[in-house]
Amino acid sequence: MPIITGIVPSPDKPGHVVILVDGVAFATVPEASAAGFAPGQDSPAAAAEPLRKDGEGAGAQKTYERALRLLSFRARSARELEKRLIEKGEPREHVVSAIARLTANGLLDDARFAEAKARSGIVGKPRSRRRIEQDLARKGVARDVADAAIRQVMADEGTDELAVAERAARKKLRSLSGLAPMEQRQKLYAFLARQGYAPDVTRRALRAVLDAPPPDDESP
């Protein structure tokens, strides 16, 4: 993914800055629109095309620049960005135009957004497939896009739902160390169920975590 390597004042456009991507001048934008950009950032705004005035009304351009600022703070799905722009009072026709332009430029990509979210939920804080799907659905990502993203991340990481559930259970178990074994099992089961893991995955994870020897057990 392109990386922002610098932001410098534009030599020929007062009030504008030049965004350097991988060391090369990539976009000239109004200085205010660069808020939230930072060297080393690889957010969707890193690949921003130069903002244009040709053939666009001031209102449409304003909406586009606001969309860019929102993307510079964090990645969003197309539906989520559309909703946010409308909430901020941008005219719907300008929003539709901005979304189309951003999508055409590769700045809005629900598949890429879904994969990043799935990776965070699988590699980072362990979350169930169901919980990740629900989160992506709330952000307006289509179910088939979310499912494909989760499968791709699972394949990339060489893991599966059971392994993620085991990791979640081991992490939770540390806070239950003072309880009796039966109470530990009951609380772990309830925890995994609340996280959206299927009953069979939950039972298998509990067997792996509770019935196995402790990690520091040196017995054969």
N, C-alpha and C positions, 0 to 999 in steps of 0.2 A: 504494500500500500504506500502511496506517496507520503513523504514526511515533510512537514514544514521545518525548514532549516534557518529561516530568518525573516524578519519584517523590517523593512527600511523605508525612510521617507521617499516619496516619488520625486525624482529630479525635475519633472516637467508638469506635474499636476499638484498644485498646492492643496493641502487638506486631504491628500490621498497617500496611501502607503503601498509598497510593492511587497507581495508575499512571495518568498523564495521557497520553492519546493525542490528538494534534493539538490540544493545549491543553484538552481536556475530560476530566473524571474518567471513567475507563472501567472500572477493576477495583480492588477492594480485596482484597489478598492478604496472607498471613502474611509478615512481614518476611524470614524465611529463604528464602521462595520467590522473592523478588525478586532474589536473588543472580544476577549476570550480566546483569540488565537495565540499560540505560543510555540516557539521553536521546539521541535521534537514531537509535536502533536500529530497524531494520525487520524484525526476525526474526519467525518465526511467533508467538512469545509476545507480540508487541506487540498482538495482537488478542484476548488472553486474556479470557474471561468471568470475572466474579467467582466465586471458589471457593465452592462450596456445601456445606452440611452436611445440608441437608434430605433425609431419606430415604436417606442413604448411610451406610454403616458407616465407622468410623474407618479401617479397613484400606484400603477402596476409595479413600477420600479421600487417604490417605497415598500410595497408588500414583499417583493423579492428580497430586498436587503434585510428586512425584518426576519424573513425565513432563514436567511444565511446566518444572522446573529443567533437565532435559536439553535441552529445546527452546530454552531461553534461551541456552545456550552455543553451539549451532549447529543448523541445520535438519537434519532426518532424514526418511527415508522411514518409512511406517507399519511395514513389516516390520523395518527397522533398529531403530526405537524399541521395538517389541515384544520383539525379541531382547535388547536391552540391559536392559530392565526385568526380564525373566525371569532374566538373568545376575546381576542385583543381588538376586535372591531374592524378587521380588514374586510373589504368587500369580497363576497364569495367569488365573483368573476375574476378578481385579481388573485385570489388564493388558488383557484383552479389553474390559472395561467402559471403561477409561481411553482406549483407542485409539478406541473407538466414539464416546465423548464428544468427544474432540479432533477427530476427523474431522467430526462433525456441526457443530462450532463453526468449522470452516475452519482449524483450527490444524495439521492434518495433511492435506496435499494432495500426493499423489505426482506429479501432473502439474506442479504449480508447482515442486516440488522438482527434478524431472527437467529442467525448463526452465532453472532457475538453474544446475544442474550443467553442462548442455549449453552454456550461454552462457559459463561460465567456461572450458570446454575449446575453444571456438571463437573467442571474442573475446580471451580472456586467453592462456594458454599454448596454442599451437596443437596440437590433438590430433585424431587421426583419428576418423571416425564409429565405426569398429569399437571403438576404445579407449574412447570415451565410453559406448557401449552395454555393453561389458564391465563398466565401473566401475559403471554404474547397475544392472546385473543383480546384481552382488555386493552391492549395497545393497538388493536386494529389489524393484526397480522392474520392472514387467511390460514385456516387450519392445515391445508396441504403444504403451505410454505413452512409453517412451524414444524410440522412432522418431518419434512425433508431436512430441515436444519438440525433437528435433534438427532436424526439418524446419522447425518454426516459427522457431527461432533462425536457421537459415540464411536463411529468407525475410526475417526482420526485419532482418538485417544485410546483405542483398543479396550474399551470398557463397555459395560452394559448396566441395565437398571439395578440388578442385584448388587453389583460392585459399588454403585453409588449409594444404595441403601445401606450397605455394610459400613461405608465410610461415615454416613450420617449417624448410624447407630453407635459406632465407636466414639464419635465426638460427643454425642449426648451422654454416653455411659460415664464419661469422666465426671459429670455433675451428679451422678447417682451412686458414686462409690460407697457412700455410707449406708446404703439401704440393704436390706436382706435380699438374697437372690430372687425370691419369688416377686418381691415388690419391684426390683429392678426390671424383671421381665415384663411385668404388667405395664410399667410406665414407659418402657421402650416400645412396646407394642402400640400403646396409645399414641406415642409421639410419632412413630412412623406412619400410622394410620392417618393422623392429622396432616401429615406432609403429603398425603396423596398416594402413598405406595399401596399396591394391590395386596390383599391378604396373603397370597402365596409368597410374594416377594418379601413381605414383612416377616413371615414365619421362617423362611430360609435365612434371612439376614440375622434374625435372633439366634438361630442355631449356630451360625458361623461365628457370631460375636460372643455369645454367652457360654457355649458348650466347648469352645476351643480353649487350649491352654493360654495363659497370659503370654504376651510377647516376650517377656524376659524369663520364661520358664525354660530351664536348660535340661530338663529331664528328657530322655529319649522318647 
